[in-house]
Amino acid sequence: MTSSAVLLGGIRASQSAASSSQTVVLPPGCVKPANGYLIIASIYGYNNSVLEGAGPSKAWPVINVTEGQTVEITVCNVDKTQSHGFQVDNYFDSKVESIAPGQVLSVSFIATKAGTFAIYCAIFCSIHLFMEYGQLRVQS
């Protein structure tokens, strides 16, 4: 059985051996958690943030949750050559997280404080600038 997902911006991610310039292989364990969120780190940023126009005036990706909710995020690095980081202000930022090429990071926390919190990469890479504009929005 082949598991695949179409990422925003038209890039297809697939666990199959199919190859094309628009296909990336998902690492083992790269699965959206039930009631959770999947973030793909690649040469296009988080969930294709470059193609989505992420920047100071446009947050991308955006995760919307309610206060008290358990937030589960799986972050997969499909970049073939660079490590990428993953942090969430106030919730997941006590140490710098590094995700090597082909690796998966699972994050879980309870959204205990309402507000808007940055999702960002703390590791410099060629796409770093476009990995600085994600947001976790916690509604009370």
C-alpha positions in Angstrom: 0.0 0.0 0.0 1.3 3.4 -0.9 0.7 6.4 1.4 0.9 9.9 -0.1 -0.1 13.4 0.5 -0.3 16.4 -1.8 1.5 19.3 -0.2 0.3 22.9 -0.8 1.9 24.3 -3.8 1.4 21.2 -5.9 4.4 19.1 -4.7 3.4 15.5 -4.1 4.9 13.6 -1.3 4.8 9.8 -1.6 6.2 6.8 0.2 6.2 5.0 -3.1 9.3 4.6 -5.2 7.8 6.8 -7.9 10.2 9.5 -8.9 9.7 12.8 -10.6 10.9 16.3 -10.0 7.6 17.0 -8.1 7.7 13.9 -5.9 9.5 13.5 -2.6 9.8 10.4 -0.5 8.4 10.7 3.0 10.7 9.2 5.7 9.3 6.3 7.8 7.1 7.6 10.5 6.1 10.7 8.6 2.4 10.5 9.2 -0.1 13.2 10.3 -1.1 12.4 13.9 -4.8 11.7 14.4 -6.3 15.1 15.2 -2.8 16.6 14.8 -0.7 18.4 12.2 2.0 17.4 9.7 4.7 19.8 8.8 7.1 19.0 5.9 10.5 20.7 6.0 12.1 20.8 2.6 14.1 23.0 0.2 10.8 25.0 -0.1 10.5 25.7 3.6 7.8 24.4 5.9 4.8 23.1 3.9 6.1 25.0 0.8 6.3 28.3 2.6 8.3 29.8 -0.4 5.6 28.9 -2.8 2.9 30.2 -0.3 4.7 33.6 -0.1 5.6 33.4 3.6 7.0 36.5 5.0 6.6 39.4 7.4 3.1 40.1 6.1 2.0 36.5 5.6 2.2 33.7 8.2 2.8 30.2 6.9 2.1 27.5 8.0 -0.7 28.4 10.5 -2.0 26.0 13.1 -5.2 27.0 14.9 -6.1 25.4 18.2 -8.1 26.2 21.3 -6.7 26.8 24.8 -6.4 23.5 26.7 -6.1 21.4 23.5 -3.4 18.9 23.2 -1.3 19.8 20.1 0.4 17.0 18.3 2.7 17.9 15.4 4.9 15.6 13.3 7.7 17.4 11.5 9.4 15.5 8.6 12.6 16.6 6.9 12.5 15.6 3.3 15.5 17.8 2.3 18.2 15.5 1.0 21.2 17.6 2.2 20.3 20.0 5.0 19.1 19.7 8.6 16.2 21.9 9.6 15.0 23.0 13.0 11.6 23.3 14.6 10.6 25.5 17.5 7.3 27.0 18.8 7.6 30.1 21.0 6.4 29.5 24.6 5.6 25.8 24.0 8.5 24.0 22.3 11.5 26.2 22.5 13.6 25.2 25.6 16.3 23.8 23.3 17.2 24.0 19.6 15.7 21.0 17.8 17.6 19.7 14.7 16.0 17.3 12.3 18.5 15.7 10.0 17.7 14.8 6.4 15.2 11.9 6.3 14.4 12.2 10.0 11.0 12.8 11.8 10.3 14.7 15.0 7.1 14.3 17.0 6.0 17.1 19.2 3.2 17.1 21.8 2.1 19.8 24.3 -1.0 21.3 25.8 -1.9 24.8 24.6 -2.1 26.4 28.0 -1.9 30.1 27.0 -4.0 32.0 24.4 -2.2 34.1 21.8 -0.2 33.9 18.7 3.2 32.1 18.9 5.9 31.9 16.3 6.7 28.6 14.6 10.3 28.8 13.3 13.6 27.1 12.4 16.5 28.0 14.7 19.1 26.3 12.4 20.6 28.4 9.6 20.1 26.8 6.2 19.6 28.0 2.6 15.8 28.3 3.1 16.0 29.6 6.6 14.3 33.0 5.9 11.1 31.3 4.8 11.0 29.1 7.8 10.5 32.0 10.2 6.9 32.9 9.7 4.8 30.0 10.9 2.2 30.6 13.6 0.4 28.7 16.3 -2.8 30.5 17.1 -4.3 29.5 20.4 -7.9 30.8 20.9 -9.4 31.0 24.4 
